[in-house]
Amino acid sequence: MSLVLSFTVVIEWEERFSVGISIIDEQHKKLINIINKTINYRNKMIEDDYHMACEILEFLKKWLVDHILVTDKEYVDCFKKSGLK
């Protein structure tokens, strides 16, 4: 069995991900960091486990980006009215 050793960053923080609420933006940045660390770990895994890890990480990536750009953006006005900054 061979080891897969390609290191990539799955997601980089972009301003378009910002919902304008610093506490939420910081949580999203932490999630991105966790995904990126996991992708680096995935790249070190034995090839048999590699495909399963790829599927999981692709799901998490799509979910996180959609969550930030769609779901959280829908609640920004409510967050701001509640005093979150």
N, C-alpha and C positions, 0 to 999 in steps of 0.2 A: 504494500500500500504506500502511496505517496502522500506527502503533506502538501497542502495548498498554502502557499505563502505570499499571496498578493494582498497588500495593504491598501485599502481605499477608504475614503470617507463617504458614507452613505448620504448624509445630509449636512449641509452647511447652513448656519443661521443666516437668514436674509431679512431685511427690514420689512418685506411684505408679509412675513409671519407675525409681526408685531400686532398685538391687539390694543396697544396703547395703555395697558395696565401692567405696571412693572412687575408686580408679584407673579402674575400669570406668565408674562414673557420670560421671567427667570425660570419658572417651572418648565416651560417649553424648552428653554436652552439646556436645562439639565437632562430632559428626556432625549434631546438630540445627542448630547454627550454620551449618554448610556447606550444609545443605538450605535453610535460610532465606535465605542469601546467594544461592543458586542460583535460588530462586523470584523474588527481586528482579531478578536478571539476566534470568530468563525473561520477566518482565513488560516488559522493555525491548526484547525481540526483535521482529523483523518478524513479522507475523501468520502467514505461511506456516509458520514454524518453531515457532510458539507451541504448536500442538496436540501435536507430538512431544515438546516439552519438558514439557508438562502430563502426558503419559502416563508419561514417565520419572520425574518428580518424585512423581507419585501412587504409582508402584510403590515408589520409595525410601522414601516416608513410611510406607506400609503395612508394608514389610519391616522398617524400623527399629523401629516401635512393636511389631510382633509379636516381633521379635528380643529386645527388652528385656523385654517383659511375659511372654514364654513361654520362649524358649530360655535366656536368661541367668538368669532366675529359677530354672530347673531346676538350675543349677550353683552357686548361692549357697552351699549347705552345703559342697560340695567346695572352693570358693574359700576359705571361712572356715577350714576344716580345714587348708588349705595355708598359712594365715597371711596371706592378703590382707586388707587392711582398707580 
